[in-house]
Amino acid sequence: MFIKRGQFNEERTTNKSKPILVTPEGKSFQVTYMSAFIWEELDGSTSITEVSKKIENTSKINKPELSNIVESIILQLKDVGLVGQVS
């Protein structure tokens, strides 16, 4: 399971920009709306499958591909310190 780290920077995110997430160390990243949604869902107890199901209802991506996309985004967010892993 994964858990979000850092915070959403509402002050720097405007209607014209993509969401900005900030690591606990203060490094900012502009991310896609899907990445921000996935990050927000990571509470340490929600699985990748559950996150994928939430996205599935509003996207045109087929189910097997969506899980791969969600997992890839989580790993990218983890690489920059925005996501931690819990056991």
N, C-alpha and C positions, 0 to 999 in steps of 0.2 A: 504494500500500500504506500501511497505517497501523500505528502502534506505540503501545502503551500508555505513558502517562506517570504518574508518581506511584506510589502504593502502596495496597494494600488494608489498611484499618484493622481488624485482627482484634480488638483490644482493645475497640473501641467497637461492634462488630457482635455482637449476641447472637442467640440463637435466635428472639427475639421481634421483632427489628428487621430492616429491609432492610439489605443490604450498604452499607458506607460506604467510599468511595474518596476519597483525599486527593491533591490536585495537588502537584507538586514545590514550589510556593509555600506549601503548607500549608493550602489551602482544602479543606474537607470537603464531600462531597456524598453524600446518601443516594440510592441508585439501586435499580432493580428487579433481581431475580435474573437476568433475561435480560440486562440491561445489564452487570452484573458478569461474567457468563459471556463475553459478547462482548468486553468490555475485556480479560479475561484471555487471550483467544485472539489478541489483536493483538500479534504479535511482529515486525512489519516485513516478513514474508515470506508470511503467510497472507492469502489474498484474502477478500473479502466473500463470494464464492461458496462457498469452503471453510468459512467460519464458518456460513453458512446451511445447508450440508449437515449439519453436526454438530447443529444445532438441529432440522433437519427430521425426524430420526428420533424425536424425543421430543415434538414439538408437533403440533397439529392445524391449523396454518396452512398454506395451500397454497403451493407453491414460489415462484411469481412474487411473491406478496404478502410472503413471508418475506424475500426479498432486499431489498425496499424498506424493510421494517421494520428490518433489520440496518443498512442504509446510513443510515437516519434516526437510529438510536441512535448510530452512530459519529459522525455529524456533530454531534449534540448533545453528546457527550462531548468532541469536538474544540473546540466553542465554549467550553467551560468549562475547557479546558486539560488534560484527562485523556488526550487522544489527540493524537499528532503525525503528520505525514505524511512518508513517506520516498519517495525516488524510485527 
